[in-house]
């Protein structure tokens, strides 16, 4: 049984036929699951070179199909990473602004796009749409190996929600509480960082700035932006963020230096995020008695928060799905479909996410290197790791490539840039190399 999970937009690359908002869908990806096991997965940005691609993940689908040696018509279920109602609501807004445009509903639009790209006639009954946050939850719990755990999905928003807390048990997930979009922790983060010269997808930079600041400096101000409720809930007051920050901090434009004030704001925001998440989880851990936790959603990439949860002693074990952002939604969507068709994921811990394109055979690698021969010095070695270690010790920066590429935003050893971490100057060296 083959199930193909998709994340990404409803327009082809370099097209925006229906003037869909750029923020509609991002982090395009495709994941192919056979009988509950992942056999191929890749983010579209790795193939079309558009960062956080919000286009139909055509190349990712091509890779997944080629890996399995199948055609799109061989797929039993194609699953898209949002509810059909949500997609149609977005398309309806487009119709209102373009009343003469012939815009089909989401199901027919997706079938038509896939049909054009792959020369196939897609039966609409083979296409499913799934809940954004339930898919996030599935992508984590089904990969955790836990028999029972709390499952928390938190991000900016999806399907008009910003999060979901559920209980995972065996092969089922039962929602406990959903968090509305206007209480979004992801949007609280975004609304704050825009006053310090950052925007969408820059959250990790702000998280990295926080340890250099003092959260006490703006603690009282940030406490105005949220409220902790007695039942483990919370409220976020996004409308207060802008006016309050404008009155109390020096706004930083992109490219300007960071002041201690900016670092303190970062620390205060990080502390606010942690207080809210800890408040929710303390309450529901006490209510349910569950001592394991699975995390997914974009906010689950906040490794500072994850580390504090791990070392708090609140949980015996914590599992974070490595592609926790929206690309990982394609994973959850495919696993949900496989489960519904009677092939749930095996109850075992995820061991790796090397599901992307393979480096290739020795012959194909040699052919590629020879093609670049005028620009490269090529040397074979019987001790590649030893040679690489020697070069790194003498100050070299190494591009390390082996096997299949990782699924998700983190370099995990198969597509990695390596250098001696001790010289502080190496950070700037590598950044310059990457940007050049």
Phi, psi and omega in degrees: 000120183252127179234131183246115177265137182234139165232158181126187187272178180250041172213155182280161183302138181067013175232153172212065192305325185251018178053045178291144178299141180299336182271003185301305180215142177218183180054053179301143180197164173224141179226129179250126181241131174245118178050045175086358180244136179287130177244342178199143178198138178201146175276143183297327182298334180287343183250322179263356174065023175255112185301133180054044185312128178251033179251167175305129186281061187300312183292326177295319177296317179302316179298314182298317180295317180296323180298324181267352182067039183231170176253162180301329179292345179276350182283130181284325180213129174254125189236128180255148196270040173203160177290151179297324180297319180294313180300317180293327177295319178294317179295327179295323176297322178294319179299323181295326179272345178226069188298338182269352183282132179279083184260116179285174175287171189299319183296311181292324178298313180295316179299319180295317180296313179296322178298317179295319185287328189240009177058040182229152174261112187268118175290120182305336180289344179274356183256133178235156173237142185230158180296133182305303187282332174294323178295318174303313182299316179297318182300333180268306186296318182292343179260354190279334187080358179285143171280332182204136178195161163284147179230120181242122173247124179219133177201198180291316179167160178180133183057035177068016176233161177244357181183168181207134171245130185219170172248122174264131181217120183058248180247020181236153176231125182246115180297141174257312182205142175248146181252123183293161184296329181284357172250031187287125174287326176296319179288328174300317178298312182295319182296329179282313188291342179291342177274358177240025173083015180245165178217198181304139179076005176261007187302324183295329178293319180294320177299321179290337179281332188303320181298344180272358183248173178248111184295338181295335185299322183235020181302313183297323179293314182291334177293344174283345186269352181208164179221131177266129184259159186293334185268022181085001179269184180201163173232143176243134182249080184297331183291345180272341189296305184301303181302322182290315180293321179301329183272348190235349181226162174276118182292134179259127172274152180303131180096344178285156178293156176272135175261170176299329177299316179296321178295322179293322176298317178301314181295321181292321177294315179300317179297319179298315177302313182296319180299317182294311182295317178298321179299312180299311186288325177300315182297310186283336171294319179293318182292318185266336184075010182276134188243017173234153186220136170245140181236143173203175186094159185304324180293338178290354172276000177281092188291335176296313176300314182299318180296320180292324175297317182297315184274357180289338184083002180291330184234145175289326183205148179227137177237127176246121178295123190302325175261067188286342182284193190293338175297325178293344175299324177300325176296309180299321180298315180295320179293323177298316180296317179298319178298314182295333180269010174093014180230075180291159176296144179296147182280076180214154183287137175301130182260326178198168178234038177275075186246001185269190183302141180279151178303325181113174180288164178301322181294317181291325177295315180297320179298318180293318180295321179297323179298331179260015189303329181290343183249357186230149165261121185253130181220131174272152179214141176277350181228074186296316182295319179296318180296317180297317179299320179296315180297316180298318180298334180261016171099004182283155171254126188251132167265112185257121183228129177202151172055214181270148182286157180286149171263123181116177189276353186261135172285121186239030172105342179262337173222082190227150172256123187242139175201163177298121183282352187287314179289123180299332182294340182295331178299311180292324178301312183292318178302319179295318179297318183292322184279341184287000000 
